[in-house]
Amino acid sequence: ANTQIPKVTGAARVFELAGEERYRDVARCFWQRVALHRSYCIGGHSDREHFHPIEESSRHLSPATAETCNTYNMLKLTGRLFAWEPSAVTMDFYERALYNHILAATDPETGMFLYFASLKPGHFKTYSTPLDSFWCCVGTGMENPARYGEAVYFHTDDALYVNLFLPSQLTWREKGIVLRQETRFPDEDTTRLTVKCERPVKLALRVRVPCWTQPGLAVAVNGEPQSVQVHPASYLR
């Protein structure tokens, strides 16, 4: 599994550079089969580095499930697909994998990294060590913190996408806009967006409505409650 995702990310790049649509189709099909059909609840996949038949997934909850660099590369692929066609479904997966696998793959006390995120019931995490345990997932693990903010915001010429609920500040110099996001997600299920403009500007602010927003979503603008009709896995405009 770990050798396939970089190939598909490469295929996505070939499509972007050469315009060969079959490479776009390869990337989309692979992402759908892995992200939506082969990933565990934490967003990771594989057992002992290998794909297995989907119907046998319950037999593969081992100490060696969910190789971390697989998810690292799936997030790279997910970002490319979103840039082609913005989708809340795509970012739902990104959020699930980032928060439940990538953020959980670093030891907060030592800074060491996970190779596998074990999904065996009652099992434990095994982290790398500075001198004696160095895996492929240590290399990608060192890159991850610098990439936490990569997919929080995307934009087109006339729209700004808020994809992830992560404390951050975005400066869009061409538009003269600064957007600040304050949130304690996932400890709290709210976020506050503050927009400052150098001059009046018209654009669409699109905030992701996650698949987990059940039964509904509450929105206020400048403290005034808004009447909105949105569906999970969509964008609030």
C-alpha positions in Angstrom: 0.0 0.0 0.0 2.7 2.4 0.9 4.3 2.3 -2.5 1.1 2.9 -4.4 0.0 6.3 -3.1 3.1 8.2 -4.3 2.6 6.7 -7.7 -1.0 7.9 -7.8 0.1 11.4 -6.5 2.5 11.4 -9.4 -0.3 10.5 -11.8 -2.3 13.4 -10.5 0.7 15.7 -11.1 1.1 14.3 -14.7 -2.6 15.3 -15.3 -1.9 18.8 -14.0 1.1 19.3 -16.2 0.2 17.4 -19.4 -3.6 17.4 -19.3 -3.9 13.6 -19.9 -7.3 12.8 -18.5 -6.6 9.1 -17.8 -4.2 10.2 -15.1 -6.9 12.3 -13.5 -9.3 9.3 -13.6 -6.6 7.1 -12.0 -6.2 9.6 -9.1 -9.9 10.0 -8.5 -10.7 6.3 -8.7 -7.8 5.4 -6.3 -8.8 8.1 -3.8 -12.4 6.9 -3.7 -11.5 3.3 -3.3 -9.0 4.0 -0.5 -10.5 7.0 1.3 -14.2 5.9 1.2 -14.0 2.1 1.1 -10.6 1.0 2.6 -9.9 3.4 5.4 -10.5 2.7 9.1 -12.3 5.1 11.4 -9.1 7.1 12.0 -8.6 7.7 8.3 -5.7 5.3 7.9 -5.6 2.0 6.1 -3.6 -1.2 5.4 -2.4 -4.0 7.6 1.4 -4.7 7.8 1.8 -2.3 5.0 -0.6 -4.2 2.6 -4.1 -3.7 1.3 -6.4 -6.6 2.0 -9.8 -7.7 0.7 -12.4 -5.2 2.0 -14.7 -8.0 3.3 -11.8 -9.2 5.5 -11.2 -5.9 7.3 -12.5 -7.2 10.7 -9.7 -9.8 10.6 -7.0 -7.2 10.1 -7.3 -5.1 13.2 -3.7 -5.9 14.2 -0.9 -4.2 15.9 0.4 -3.1 12.4 -2.7 -1.3 11.0 -2.7 2.2 9.5 0.8 2.9 8.5 1.3 6.6 9.2 3.1 7.6 6.0 0.3 6.1 4.0 -2.0 8.7 5.5 0.6 11.4 5.0 0.5 10.7 1.3 -3.3 10.3 1.2 -3.5 13.9 2.5 -1.2 15.1 -0.3 -3.5 13.3 -2.9 -6.6 14.7 -1.2 -5.4 18.2 -1.4 -4.8 17.9 -5.2 -8.2 16.5 -5.8 -9.8 19.3 -3.8 -8.0 21.9 -5.9 -9.5 20.3 -9.0 -13.0 20.1 -7.7 -13.8 21.6 -4.2 -15.8 19.1 -2.3 -16.9 18.9 1.4 -16.7 15.1 1.1 -13.0 15.3 0.2 -12.4 17.6 3.2 -14.4 15.4 5.5 -11.8 12.7 4.9 -9.0 15.1 5.2 -10.2 16.2 8.6 -10.8 12.7 9.8 -7.3 11.5 8.8 -5.5 14.7 10.1 -7.1 14.8 13.5 -7.4 11.1 14.3 -4.3 9.7 12.7 -1.6 12.3 11.8 -2.0 14.5 15.0 -2.2 11.3 17.1 1.1 10.0 15.5 3.4 12.2 17.5 4.3 11.6 21.1 3.5 14.9 22.8 6.2 14.3 25.5 9.2 13.2 23.3 8.3 14.3 19.8 8.8 10.8 18.5 6.6 9.2 15.8 4.4 6.2 15.1 5.1 3.7 12.4 1.7 1.9 12.7 -1.4 3.2 14.5 -2.5 -0.1 16.1 -6.2 -0.8 15.9 -6.0 -4.0 17.8 -8.4 -3.8 20.8 -6.4 -3.2 24.0 -3.1 -2.7 22.2 -0.8 0.3 22.7 1.3 2.8 20.7 4.9 2.2 19.9 6.9 5.3 19.1 10.3 5.7 17.5 13.5 6.5 19.4 16.2 9.0 18.6 18.9 6.4 17.8 17.5 2.9 17.6 14.1 3.0 15.8 13.9 5.0 12.6 11.2 4.1 10.1 9.9 5.6 6.9 7.1 7.1 9.0 9.7 9.0 11.0 10.8 10.8 7.9 7.3 11.8 6.9 6.5 12.3 10.6 9.1 15.1 10.8 7.4 16.9 7.9 3.8 16.6 9.3 3.9 19.5 11.8 4.9 21.9 9.0 2.0 20.8 6.9 -0.8 21.0 9.5 -2.2 24.2 8.0 -2.0 23.2 4.4 -5.7 22.6 3.7 -7.3 25.0 6.2 -8.1 27.5 3.4 -8.4 27.4 -0.3 -9.5 30.1 -2.7 -10.7 30.9 -6.2 -10.8 34.4 -7.7 -14.1 35.2 -6.0 -14.4 32.7 -3.1 -12.6 31.7 0.1 -13.1 28.2 1.4 -12.8 27.5 5.1 -12.2 23.7 5.1 -10.8 22.9 8.6 -11.6 24.2 12.1 -8.1 25.0 13.3 -6.9 28.2 15.1 -5.2 30.2 12.4 -4.9 33.5 10.6 -5.0 33.9 6.8 -3.7 36.9 5.0 -5.0 37.3 1.4 -2.9 40.2 0.3 -4.4 40.4 -3.2 -7.8 41.0 -1.7 -6.6 43.0 1.3 -8.3 40.6 3.6 -7.2 39.1 7.0 -9.3 36.2 8.3 -8.8 35.0 11.9 -10.3 31.8 13.1 -10.6 31.0 16.8 -11.7 27.6 17.9 -11.0 24.8 20.4 -12.2 22.1 18.0 -12.4 19.1 18.6 -12.9 19.9 22.4 -15.7 22.3 21.4 -18.0 22.2 18.3 -17.9 25.9 17.5 -15.6 28.3 15.6 -15.5 32.1 15.3 -14.4 33.8 12.1 -13.3 37.5 12.1 -12.8 39.2 8.8 -10.8 42.5 8.4 -10.7 44.3 5.1 -8.5 47.2 3.9 -11.4 48.2 1.6 -14.9 46.9 0.8 -14.6 43.6 -1.2 -17.2 41.2 -2.5 -16.6 37.5 -2.4 -18.2 34.3 -1.3 -17.1 32.9 2.0 -17.7 29.1 1.9 -17.6 27.3 5.3 -17.5 23.6 5.3 -20.5 21.9 6.9 -19.0 18.6 8.2 -20.7 15.2 7.8 -20.9 15.0 11.6 -23.1 18.1 12.0 -26.2 16.4 13.3 -29.0 17.4 13.7 -28.1 20.8 12.4 -25.8 23.9 12.3 -26.3 27.3 14.0 -24.8 30.4 12.4 -24.6 34.0 13.6 -23.2 37.0 11.7 -22.1 39.9 14.0 -24.0 38.2 16.8 -27.3 38.0 14.8 -28.6 34.4 14.3 -29.1 33.5 10.7 -31.7 31.3 9.1 -29.8 28.8 7.0 -30.6 25.6 5.2 -27.6 23.4 4.7 -26.9 19.8 4.6 -24.0 17.8 6.1 -21.0 17.3 3.8 -21.7 20.6 1.9 -20.6 24.3 2.1 -22.4 27.1 3.8 -22.2 30.2 1.5 
